[in-house]
Amino acid sequence: MNLRSILACTDFSTSTDAVLSRAALLACEHAAMLKLIYVPPANELPCPDAACRLSHHALQLTQRHGIRVRTVAHVANTLDDVARAAQGADLVVTGTANERSLRAFAFGQPEMRLVRKARLPVLSVRGRSEAAYQRLLVAVDFSEASRNLTKAAFGFSKSGLVELFHAIGTANDARLHDAEVSDRAIRAYRHECRRYAQERMFWLTDSTDARRNRVYAAISHGDPARQASAQQKQGGADLVVVGKRTTSGLSDFVFGSVAERLLRLSSVDVLVVPHDLRQSPVREHGGEPQARRRVRAGSSPVG
């Protein structure tokens, strides 16, 4: 992920101060242009002196971090306004929303709706920080999109440790029990699932130019969102990275979305990356691993 332009959303509340702080840190780390846009709270009139306050924030961030900061002249009254302002940006940084409405129930929280509209990575900031991300947890499902997600995570953090995490679903276990399959056969099935997951973990790491001393891997069993949240707490990651298929909000409502549930469960920042994100040209090491290696159930260095 090559960050050259970042759009940060603020409503001038103390909670979105963390958004501006994190966006400025990222702009400094990546030498990116930072743009600020005013997004008034839902069902509230826009602040009459928004332009003046936005310019004041821009000046403060420029002086503090030595970065280039611009302001968006128009007020973003809707997510469509934010999506239009994000054209040409590489990342949108926003706060944590907890919208209680029929629209949010059916189509997801604003962060998820913005991912679908802008087709850009959206960083949902939970709390203020004065340092770059130290450890990233990347939730992967071993699809081709997971390889792009892994690349995006390494591009997003220049120096942080990256932990690839996969949760093996248990839905098939229940079906096998219902079909009265023997315990021995179920154990063999689980062993094969873990072996496959181990091989795919190394396929992910071998397909990037990532520095191997920055990569860790963990495999667990259970619901992907809940297990990823638990792994984040156990490993101490300060950022969770998750991919998002470009499905409709209605599809997410019917079938569920790991990204949507992680946004609800996570106590740390969450970066949602759409699966159709364009990647900068990166030299790859290529396909499947030729040798089978080991990945423990828990965090372990890769490579």
SULHU-V462779 format. One record per pair of residues at least 6 apart in sequence whose C-alpha atoms are under 8 Angstrom apart, sorted by the first residue. I is the first residue (numbers start at 1). J is the second residue. Records with the same first field share a line. If there is no record, write none. Layout:
BEGIN
I = J, J
END
This chain:
BEGIN
1 = 151, 152, 153, 154, 155, 156, 279, 280
2 = 90, 155, 156, 280
3 = 27, 30, 32, 90, 91, 156
4 = 30, 31, 32, 33, 89, 90
5 = 27, 32, 33, 34, 35, 88, 89, 90, 91
6 = 23, 27, 32, 33, 34, 35, 89, 90, 91, 92, 93
7 = 23, 34, 35, 36, 37, 85, 86, 89, 91, 92, 93
8 = 19, 20, 23, 34, 35, 36, 37, 92, 93, 94
9 = 16, 19, 20, 36, 37, 38, 39, 92, 93, 94, 95
10 = 16, 17, 19, 20, 36, 37, 38, 39, 40, 94, 95
11 = 38, 39, 40, 41
12 = 38
15 = 95, 127
16 = 94, 95
17 = 128
18 = 95, 125, 126, 127, 128, 129
19 = 93, 94, 95, 125, 128
21 = 128, 129, 130
22 = 125, 128, 129, 130
23 = 34, 93
24 = 34, 61, 65, 67
25 = 65, 130, 131, 132
26 = 32, 132
27 = 33, 34, 67
28 = 65, 66, 67
29 = 132, 158
31 = 67
32 = 67, 68
33 = 67, 68, 69, 70
34 = 67, 68, 69, 70
35 = 69, 70, 71, 72
36 = 54, 58, 69, 70, 71, 72
37 = 54, 71, 72, 73, 74, 75, 76, 82
38 = 50, 54, 72, 74, 75, 76
39 = 75, 76, 77, 78
40 = 46, 47, 75, 76, 77
46 = 75
51 = 73
54 = 71
55 = 71
58 = 69, 70, 71
59 = 69
61 = 67, 69
62 = 68, 69
72 = 85
75 = 81
76 = 82
79 = 110, 113, 114, 117
80 = 117
82 = 114
83 = 114, 117, 118
84 = 118
86 = 92, 118
87 = 118
90 = 120, 121
91 = 120, 121, 122, 123
92 = 120, 121, 122, 123
93 = 122, 123, 124, 125
94 = 111, 122, 123, 124, 125
95 = 124, 125, 126
96 = 111, 124, 125, 126
97 = 109, 110, 111
98 = 109
99 = 109, 110
104 = 110
105 = 253
106 = 249, 250, 253
107 = 113, 248, 249, 250, 252, 253
108 = 249, 252, 253, 260
109 = 260
111 = 122, 124
112 = 260
113 = 249
114 = 122
115 = 121, 122, 272, 273, 274
116 = 246, 247, 248, 274
119 = 274, 276, 277
120 = 273, 274, 277
121 = 271, 272, 273, 274, 277
122 = 271, 272, 273
123 = 269, 270, 271, 272
124 = 263, 269, 270, 271, 272
125 = 268, 269, 270
126 = 267, 268, 269
127 = 268, 269
132 = 157, 160
133 = 157, 160, 238, 239
134 = 159, 160, 161, 237, 238
135 = 160, 161, 162, 163, 236, 237, 238, 239
136 = 153, 160, 161, 162, 163, 237, 238, 239, 240, 241
137 = 162, 163, 164, 165, 228, 232, 237, 239, 240, 241
138 = 149, 150, 153, 162, 163, 164, 165, 240, 241, 242
139 = 164, 165, 166, 228, 240, 241, 242, 243
140 = 146, 149, 164, 165, 166, 242, 243
141 = 166
142 = 200, 201, 204
145 = 243, 275, 276
146 = 204, 243
147 = 204, 207, 208
148 = 275, 279
149 = 242, 243, 273, 275
150 = 164, 204, 208
151 = 208, 210
152 = 279
153 = 162, 241
154 = 162, 210
159 = 214
160 = 214
161 = 214, 215, 216
162 = 214, 215, 216
163 = 215, 216, 217, 218, 299
164 = 201, 215, 216, 217, 218
165 = 217, 218, 219, 220, 228
166 = 197, 218, 219, 220, 224, 228
167 = 219, 220, 221, 222, 223, 224, 227, 228
168 = 193, 194, 197, 219, 220, 221, 222, 223, 224
169 = 221, 222, 223, 224
170 = 221, 222, 223
173 = 186
176 = 186
194 = 219
197 = 219
198 = 219, 293, 294, 295
199 = 289, 292, 293
201 = 217, 295
202 = 289, 293, 302
203 = 287, 288, 289
205 = 212, 215, 302
206 = 285, 286, 287, 288, 289
207 = 284, 285, 286, 287
208 = 283, 284, 285
209 = 282, 283, 284, 285
212 = 302, 303
213 = 301, 302, 303
215 = 301, 302, 303
216 = 299, 300, 301, 302
217 = 295, 296, 298, 299, 300, 301, 302
218 = 295, 296, 297, 298, 299, 300
219 = 295, 296, 297, 298
220 = 227, 297, 298
221 = 227
224 = 258
225 = 258, 259, 261, 262, 265
226 = 262, 265
228 = 262
229 = 262, 265, 266
232 = 238, 240
235 = 299
238 = 268, 269
239 = 268, 269, 270, 271
240 = 266, 268, 269, 270, 271
241 = 270, 271, 272, 273
242 = 259, 270, 271, 272, 273
243 = 259, 272, 273, 274, 275
244 = 257, 259, 272, 273, 274, 275
245 = 274, 275, 276
246 = 274, 275, 276
259 = 272
262 = 270
263 = 270
295 = 302
END
